[in-house]
Amino acid sequence: MFQVMCDASEIIWAAEFYEDRIKQELFINSLCRLPAKDKNKLVSVNKSVLPFSVLNRLFTHVNDGLRVHNCSFAERVAIVVPCRNRSKHLRILLLNLHAFLSEQPITYGIFTVDHVSEHKDIHYNKGASMNGAFVHLMESPINWTCIIFHDVDLLPENALITYNCLKSPRHLSTTVNYFRQHPVILWLGVVVAFTPEQFVKLNVYSNSYWGWGAISPISTTELNTRE
């Protein structure tokens, strides 16, 4: 036998309270889900070169380079773009990437990185730039949960690509039109996602390569050795 410990009005109030909570939870969960996508649906690439002022007006969901998602447990993704004298490619990337990421349930920021030197003619050190960007991000107030290193001249073409991290380092650009869409399985490079823990454990990028394009991608054999 059970004894009723509250009157009917309290029961009704409690039911309404929990119904509201359930509705809120369902709404939050819906914000955190990826929108339904057709399998292997190709995304149209826009190669227009727009001024930064126009890009700012186009993407109102981005404030000061940061898009904060309403999902309470959205992954916080920092996208690092090594860039030196590549303004044209950068503006094309921003035009496409902000549009592409607008439907993904992530909080994200896009960061361009270059290295500073007293010598104007010094070669670019991409590895040092990316390592420096990682250190800077780890010292920022935002607790970034995923770091994606993204070449400035690569654009996502498939709606199924998600900008997030997994339990292992993730190669997002496994097929590139430059290689006639053949899968790239022997090395990690171009667009790669690491959790901060993975990046530190693998001690990822070498500072020894100077010159644009000189840095070697990480081979899968080397990755297994570092792990």
N, C-alpha and C positions, 0 to 999 in steps of 0.2 A: 504494500500500500504506500502511496506517495501523498504527501500533504502539500497543498498549494500554499506557497509562502508569500505570494503577492497578489494584488487584486487585478481585475481584468484590464484596467486602464494602464497599469504598469507593463502588463504583457504586451498590449498593443504598442505602447511606446518603444519597448525593447525590440519588437518585431520591425517597426519602422526604422529604428536606429540601425539594426543589422542589415536591413534591406538596402539602406543608403550606403553602408560600408561595402556591401557586396557590389553594388553598382559602381562605386568608386574604384574598387579593385579591378573589376572587369574593364573599366575605362582605361585605367593605367596599364593593364596587361595588353589591351588593344594597341596602345601607343608604342609598346615595346616590341610588337610583332612586326616582322618584315611584311610589306604589302605583297599580295599574291603576284607572282611573276610567271609569264609563259616560259617554258623551258627553252634555254638558249636564245632568248629574244635579243636581237641585236639593237643597240642604241645608236641613233644617228649622231655622228660626230660633227660638231660645228667648229670650223677652223677660222672663224672671224677673229680679227685682232681688234679688240675694243679698248678704249681708254679705261684706266682704273676707275675714273669717276663714273663711267657708265656701268661698270661691273658692280660698283657699290649700290647703285640705284636698282639694279636688276635683282640682287639677292638680299632682300630685306631681312631674311631670317638669319643673316650673318651680321654680327656686331663686333667691330674691332677685331675682325679675323676669327671670331669664335662663334660657333653655333651650339647653343645649349638646348638639348632635347628635353621634352616634358616627361619622358620615361624616367622614373625615379632611380632605376638601376641600369640606365643606359651605359654602355661602355664609353670611356673617355679616350678618344683616339687623336693622337698628335701625328699629323702628316708632315714629314720633313722633306723639303724639296731643295736639293743642292742646286744652286743657280748662280752663274757668273756670266754677265753680259748676254742673258737669254730672255730679255724682256718680252719679245714677241711670243716665244714658246710659253712663257709663264702666263701671259694673259689668255692664251688659248686654253691652257690647262685649267686656269681658274674658271673660265666660262663653262667648260664642260664638267669639271669635277664638282663645283658647287651645285649645279643642276642635277648631277648624278646622285649626289649624297643627300639631297633634300628629302627623299622618302625613306632613308635608312634610319633606324632608331638608335642613333649614336650622337653623343656630344663630340664635336670635333673642332680642331683648329688646324690651319695650314700655315706652316712656317718655312720661309725661304732662308737659306743659309749660305754664307760665303765666308772665306777666311780673310782676315785683315793682315796686311803686311806693309812694312815701310818701303819695300821695293815694288814698284808698279809692274815690273816685267817678270815677277816671280810666277812660276807655274802654279796652276790650281791644284790643291790637295783635297780631293773629294772625301777621302777617308777621314782625314783630320776634321774636316768641316762637319761631317755627320756625327763623329764622336763628340765634338764640341757641342753640337745641337742636343745630343742626348743628355750630356751633363747639365746643360742649361735647363732642359725640360724637367729633369729630376729635382732641380732646385726651385722650380716655379710653384706657386700656391696650389695649382690644380694637380690632383693626384691622377696623372695619366696612367691608364691601364694597358694601353696598346700604342706602340710607336711604329709608324709605317714610313719607310724610306722610299721615296717616289721620284724616279727620274722625271725631269721637267718636260720631256718630249714624248711621254706615253699617255694615251687617253683610253679610259675604259670603254669597251664596246659591247659588253654583254651584261644584261640586266641582272643576271644571277651572281655577279661579283659582289661580295660583301666586304666592306672595309672594317675588319675586326681581327682579333687574334684568337689563336687556338692553343692547344696544349703543347704544340711544337711550332717552331718558326714556320711561317706560312709564305709561300711564293704565290703572289696574286697574278703575276704576269707569266703564266705557264705557256700561253700561246700568244705570239706577237705576229702581226701581219708582215713584219720585216723578214721573219723566218717562215713565211707562207703558212702560218698557223700551226706549224708542227710543234708538238708538245716539247717544252724545255724541262728536262728532268734531271740533268746532270749538274746543275748549278743554281744557286740562289742569287738573284740580282734584279735590277731594274725597278721592280715594285715588290718590297718584302716587308712582312709584318712580324714584329717581335714584341713579346711582353717585356717589361723592364728587366725581369728576372732572367729571361732567356738571353737578352742582350749582354748583361753583365757576365753570365755564366760562360757564354761563348767568346767573350772579349772580341766582338765581331770584326770591326774594320781596321785594317792596317793603315798606319800613318806614313808608310814608306813609298807610296806611289804618288808621283808628281805629274801633272799634266792632265788635261781633260780626257776622260776615257781611259786613263792609264790604270785605274784601280781594277784589280781582278775580282770577278764575282766569286762567291764562296761555293766551292764544289760540294756536292752531297757527301763525297768521301771524307773531305776535310771536316764537314759538319759532324759526321758520325765520330770522327776522331776526337774533336773538341768535347763532345758530349761524354 
